[in-house]
């Protein structure tokens, strides 16, 4: 499990929290860190996905407020999650390739 960090500008109202949404893999709570410039960064743990015969699994990451059903930002490209139990060497990892 890895962490993805995004810089955000909007501060949520009191009691609201950011949530990371990974399409069919569900939501995870986001960790917010206040930055010196007055903005904040949001960190999202990657979802735990069940191993498949695929070496990489594309997931869509969105960020939403806990009170909203709809995300207010979605990554423009899928994030690739790799099944490390299948990939055993650096050469094998490089051979997996990236989506086009």
N, CA, C and O of each residue as an XYZ file, in Angstrom:
400
protein
N       0.845     -1.178      0.000
C       0.000      0.000      0.000
C       0.884      1.231      0.000
O       1.829      1.328      0.783
N       0.576      2.169     -0.876
C       1.340      3.398     -1.042
C       0.460      4.595     -0.718
O      -0.745      4.455     -0.507
N       1.074      5.773     -0.679
C       0.336      7.002     -0.430
C       0.517      7.943     -1.613
O       1.622      8.092     -2.134
N      -0.559      8.568     -2.030
C      -0.543      9.564     -3.097
C      -0.852     10.906     -2.450
O      -1.805     11.011     -1.679
N      -0.062     11.937     -2.751
C      -0.265     13.243     -2.136
C      -0.643     14.274     -3.191
O      -0.011     14.359     -4.244
N      -1.685     15.058     -2.898
C      -2.179     16.116     -3.779
C      -2.167     17.425     -3.020
O      -2.405     17.439     -1.812
N      -1.894     18.530     -3.704
C      -1.975     19.844     -3.073
C      -3.353     20.417     -3.373
O      -3.781     20.443     -4.527
N      -4.039     20.871     -2.344
C      -5.390     21.422     -2.514
C      -5.420     22.852     -2.002
O      -4.628     23.227     -1.137
N      -6.334     23.646     -2.538
C      -6.458     25.043     -2.135
C      -7.658     25.292     -1.237
O      -7.632     26.202     -0.409
N      -8.701     24.502     -1.387
C      -9.939     24.742     -0.651
C      -9.876     24.180      0.767
O      -9.488     23.032      0.980
N     -10.261     25.001      1.716
C     -10.388     24.531      3.081
C     -11.853     24.172      3.300
O     -12.741     24.963      2.980
N     -12.102     23.017      3.828
C     -13.478     22.561      4.017
C     -14.091     23.171      5.273
O     -13.369     23.534      6.202
N     -15.419     23.285      5.309
C     -16.092     23.777      6.510
C     -15.826     22.845      7.704
O     -15.480     21.675      7.537
N     -15.996     23.390      8.889
C     -15.793     22.628     10.120
C     -16.623     21.353     10.100
O     -17.811     21.387      9.778
N     -16.008     20.243     10.439
C     -16.702     18.961     10.489
C     -16.617     18.166      9.197
O     -16.920     16.973      9.171
N     -16.203     18.834      8.122
C     -16.060     18.151      6.840
C     -14.669     17.539      6.742
O     -13.712     18.056      7.319
N     -14.563     16.449      6.019
C     -13.265     15.824      5.766
C     -13.175     15.456      4.288
O     -14.188     15.238      3.624
N     -11.950     15.393      3.790
C     -11.722     14.927      2.433
C     -11.753     13.409      2.404
O     -11.313     12.749      3.346
N     -12.271     12.866      1.323
C     -12.244     11.424      1.097
C     -11.654     11.157     -0.277
O     -11.908     11.897     -1.227
N     -10.874     10.104     -0.374
C     -10.309      9.670     -1.644
C     -11.214      8.565     -2.180
O     -11.563      7.632     -1.458
N     -11.586      8.678     -3.440
C     -12.513      7.728     -4.054
C     -11.775      7.007     -5.177
O     -11.245      7.639     -6.091
N     -11.746      5.696     -5.099
C     -11.092      4.874     -6.108
C     -12.141      4.041     -6.815
O     -12.390      2.899     -6.428
N     -12.760      4.594     -7.843
C     -13.862      3.986     -8.599
C     -14.449      2.774     -7.876
O     -15.026      2.949     -6.803
N     -14.337      1.592     -8.393
C     -14.995      0.421     -7.801
C     -14.313     -0.107     -6.540
O     -14.796     -1.070     -5.944
N     -13.212      0.496     -6.126
C     -12.498      0.016     -4.942
C     -12.863      0.780     -3.676
O     -12.299      0.513     -2.615
N     -13.790      1.720     -3.768
C     -14.319      2.381     -2.576
C     -13.589      3.643     -2.167
O     -12.731      4.155     -2.885
N     -13.957      4.131     -0.982
C     -13.422      5.380     -0.435
C     -12.451      5.090      0.695
O     -12.584      4.102      1.417
N     -11.469      5.975      0.833
C     -10.580      5.930      1.990
C     -10.494      7.342      2.552
O     -10.564      8.307      1.791
N     -10.345      7.486      3.862
C     -10.205      8.836      4.416
C      -8.881      9.448      3.965
O      -7.882      8.744      3.814
N      -8.884     10.746      3.756
C      -7.666     11.459      3.373
C      -7.032     12.083      4.611
O      -7.725     12.453      5.558
N      -5.724     12.193      4.589
C      -4.985     12.867      5.648
C      -4.609     14.251      5.142
O      -3.970     14.374      4.097
N      -4.998     15.296      5.869
C      -4.731     16.675      5.458
C      -3.560     17.223      6.256
O      -3.511     17.091      7.480
N      -2.608     17.844      5.544
C      -1.455     18.487      6.173
C      -1.455     19.957      5.757
O      -1.447     20.263      4.564
N      -1.464     20.867      6.732
C      -1.423     22.289      6.434
C       0.001     22.679      6.023
O       0.970     22.268      6.662
N       0.120     23.467      4.965
C       1.416     23.907      4.462
C       1.683     25.349      4.872
O       0.762     26.091      5.213
N       2.952     25.732      4.834
C       3.344     27.076      5.264
C       2.732     28.178      4.416
O       2.542     29.292      4.906
N       2.415     27.895      3.149
C       1.862     28.935      2.272
C       0.349     29.116      2.447
O      -0.277     29.858      1.691
N      -0.232     28.445      3.435
C      -1.657     28.586      3.709
C      -2.527     27.573      2.994
O      -3.720     27.474      3.280
N      -1.955     26.820      2.071
C      -2.704     25.763      1.397
C      -2.531     24.469      2.187
O      -1.939     24.467      3.266
N      -3.033     23.407      1.662
C      -2.930     22.120      2.337
C      -2.617     21.038      1.318
O      -2.900     21.184      0.129
N      -2.032     19.956      1.800
C      -1.870     18.784      0.948
C      -2.753     17.679      1.503
O      -2.970     17.582      2.711
N      -3.247     16.868      0.619
C      -4.116     15.757      0.993
C      -3.415     14.479      0.566
O      -3.013     14.344     -0.590
N      -3.266     13.545      1.487
C      -2.635     12.262      1.183
C      -3.682     11.166      1.201
O      -4.529     11.108      2.092
N      -3.614     10.306      0.212
C      -4.558      9.209      0.064
C      -3.800      7.885      0.056
O      -2.851      7.719     -0.710
N      -4.206      6.957      0.889
C      -3.641      5.613      0.802
C      -4.248      4.915     -0.408
O      -5.445      5.036     -0.668
N      -3.430      4.196     -1.132
C      -3.958      3.456     -2.274
C      -4.832      2.317     -1.772
O      -4.606      1.790     -0.683
N      -5.821      1.939     -2.556
C      -6.714      0.868     -2.110
C      -6.013     -0.486     -2.167
O      -5.057     -0.680     -2.917
N      -6.502     -1.398     -1.371
C      -6.014     -2.772     -1.430
C      -6.867     -3.489     -2.465
O      -8.089     -3.569     -2.336
N      -6.212     -4.002     -3.482
C      -6.933     -4.699     -4.540
C      -6.584     -6.176     -4.491
O      -5.469     -6.553     -4.130
N      -7.532     -6.990     -4.853
C      -7.309     -8.430     -4.864
C      -6.408     -8.795     -6.038
O      -6.595     -8.289     -7.144
N      -5.425     -9.678     -5.802
C      -4.554    -10.090     -6.903
C      -5.359    -10.701     -8.048
O      -6.337    -11.419     -7.839
N      -4.922    -10.394     -9.238
C      -5.553    -10.926    -10.435
C      -4.448    -11.458    -11.336
O      -3.271    -11.429    -10.979
N      -4.836    -11.935    -12.489
C      -3.809    -12.374    -13.433
C      -3.152    -11.176    -14.111
O      -2.125    -11.326    -14.773
N      -3.737     -9.988    -13.951
C      -3.156     -8.774    -14.524
C      -2.012     -8.290    -13.637
O      -2.095     -8.364    -12.411
N      -0.963     -7.803    -14.251
C       0.170     -7.285    -13.487
C      -0.082     -5.875    -12.977
O       0.459     -5.480    -11.944
N      -0.892     -5.120    -13.689
C      -1.205     -3.763    -13.247
C      -2.708     -3.532    -13.367
O      -3.366     -4.025    -14.283
N      -3.222     -2.772    -12.419
C      -4.664     -2.537    -12.356
C      -4.884     -1.030    -12.402
O      -4.444     -0.320    -11.497
N      -5.558     -0.523    -13.442
C      -5.809      0.921    -13.498
C      -6.971      1.296    -12.581
O      -8.023      0.656    -12.608
N      -6.777      2.326    -11.776
C      -7.856      2.837    -10.930
C      -7.966      4.342    -11.139
O      -6.976      5.013    -11.430
N      -9.162      4.857    -10.989
C      -9.402      6.287    -11.109
C      -9.478      6.881     -9.711
O     -10.234      6.397     -8.869
N      -8.701      7.924     -9.463
C      -8.693      8.599     -8.171
C      -9.468      9.901     -8.261
O      -9.221     10.725     -9.141
N     -10.412     10.080     -7.339
C     -11.158     11.335     -7.214
C     -11.067     11.797     -5.772
O     -10.799     11.005     -4.868
N     -11.292     13.083     -5.566
C     -11.279     13.656     -4.230
C     -12.627     14.307     -3.997
O     -13.124     15.032     -4.860
N     -13.233     14.056     -2.828
C     -14.530     14.649     -2.528
C     -14.593     15.037     -1.063
O     -13.796     14.577     -0.246
N     -15.557     15.894     -0.745
C     -15.848     16.235      0.642
C     -16.801     15.186      1.188
O     -17.606     14.625      0.444
N     -16.714     14.923      2.465
C     -17.521     13.859      3.064
C     -19.021     14.084      2.925
O     -19.786     13.119      2.911
N     -19.459     15.345      2.821
C     -20.895     15.610      2.725
C     -21.421     15.536      1.286
O     -22.635     15.543      1.079
N     -20.546     15.467      0.309
C     -20.957     15.431     -1.092
C     -20.863     14.027     -1.659
O     -19.950     13.269     -1.332
N     -21.804     13.698     -2.497
C     -21.756     12.406     -3.187
C     -20.836     12.469     -4.400
O     -20.189     11.483     -4.753
N     -20.785     13.635     -5.031
C     -19.994     13.794     -6.253
C     -18.610     14.340     -5.934
O     -18.481     15.275     -5.144
N     -17.572     13.768     -6.542
C     -16.222     14.314     -6.351
C     -16.087     15.676     -7.016
O     -16.775     15.963     -7.996
N     -15.191     16.526     -6.480
C     -14.977     17.815     -7.111
C     -13.713     17.844     -7.949
O     -13.477     18.818     -8.664
N     -12.905     16.820     -7.884
C     -11.745     16.706     -8.772
C     -11.483     15.221     -9.018
O     -11.604     14.391     -8.117
N     -11.119     14.912    -10.267
C     -10.798     13.536    -10.644
C      -9.511     13.562    -11.454
O      -9.334     14.419    -12.320
N      -8.622     12.634    -11.176
C      -7.362     12.551    -11.925
C      -7.654     12.366    -13.409
O      -8.572     11.637    -13.786
N      -6.872     13.026    -14.238
C      -7.113     12.965    -15.684
C      -6.664     11.638    -16.288
O      -7.124     11.261    -17.366
N      -5.786     10.942    -15.616
C      -5.300      9.640    -16.087
C      -5.476      8.618    -14.974
O      -5.409      8.976    -13.798
N      -5.700      7.351    -15.319
C      -5.774      6.319    -14.276
C      -4.430      6.172    -13.557
O      -3.368      6.410    -14.132
N      -4.505      5.785    -12.325
C      -3.315      5.461    -11.544
C      -3.148      3.952    -11.624
O      -4.099      3.199    -11.415
N      -1.935      3.517    -11.929
C      -1.693      2.085    -12.066
C      -1.241      1.511    -10.726
O      -0.292      2.001    -10.114
N      -1.929      0.477    -10.286
C      -1.541     -0.241     -9.078
C      -0.992     -1.582     -9.536
O      -1.629     -2.303    -10.304
N       0.189     -1.899     -9.056
C       0.863     -3.110     -9.494
C       0.714     -4.211     -8.456
O       0.772     -3.961     -7.252
N       0.523     -5.426     -8.938
C       0.476     -6.588     -8.056
C       1.909     -7.083     -7.895
O       2.424     -7.817     -8.739
N       2.546     -6.670     -6.798
C       3.960     -6.974     -6.578
C       4.224     -8.454     -6.333
O       5.375     -8.888     -6.390
N       3.195     -9.226     -6.064
C       3.414    -10.664     -5.876
C       3.689    -11.345     -7.209
O       4.241    -12.444     -7.247
N       3.299    -10.687     -8.315
C       3.540    -11.248     -9.643
C       4.865    -10.753    -10.211
O       5.558    -11.501    -10.900
N       5.228     -9.488     -9.928
C       6.444     -8.884    -10.467
C       7.589     -9.163     -9.507
O       7.543     -8.753     -8.347
N       8.612     -9.854     -9.980
C       9.681    -10.262     -9.073
C      11.024     -9.601     -9.344
O      11.910     -9.658     -8.491
N      11.205     -8.968    -10.518
C      12.484     -8.331    -10.819
C      12.242     -6.950    -11.409
O      11.142     -6.649    -11.871
N      13.273     -6.112    -11.393
C      13.164     -4.775    -11.990
C      12.893     -4.878    -13.486
O      12.102     -4.105    -14.027
N      13.542     -5.826    -14.160
C      13.327     -5.990    -15.597
C      11.881     -6.376    -15.877
O      11.285     -5.898    -16.842
N      11.327     -7.219    -15.058
C       9.943     -7.647    -15.235
C       8.996     -6.465    -14.996
O       7.999     -6.307    -15.699
N       9.318     -5.648    -14.007
C       8.497     -4.472    -13.711
C       8.522     -3.513    -14.896
O       7.475     -2.994    -15.283
N       9.682     -3.269    -15.475
C       9.799     -2.376    -16.642
C       9.044     -2.922    -17.838
O       8.558     -2.152    -18.667
N       8.939     -4.228    -17.939
C       8.261     -4.844    -19.071
C       6.740     -4.716    -18.982
O       6.044     -4.905    -19.979
N       6.223     -4.398    -17.798
C       4.781     -4.282    -17.612
C       4.218     -3.173    -18.494
O       3.160     -3.331    -19.104
N       4.926     -2.059    -18.556
C       4.497     -0.960    -19.412
C       3.412     -0.111    -18.776
O       2.836     -0.457    -17.745
N       3.157      1.001    -19.422
C       2.159      1.947    -18.952
C       1.016      1.997    -19.950
O       1.212      1.704    -21.130
N      -0.182      2.367    -19.492
C      -1.302      2.473    -20.436
C      -1.065      3.609    -21.413
O      -0.369      4.575    -21.099
N      -1.641      3.492    -22.586
C      -1.495      4.551    -23.593
C      -2.668      5.493    -23.544
O      -2.724      6.449    -24.317
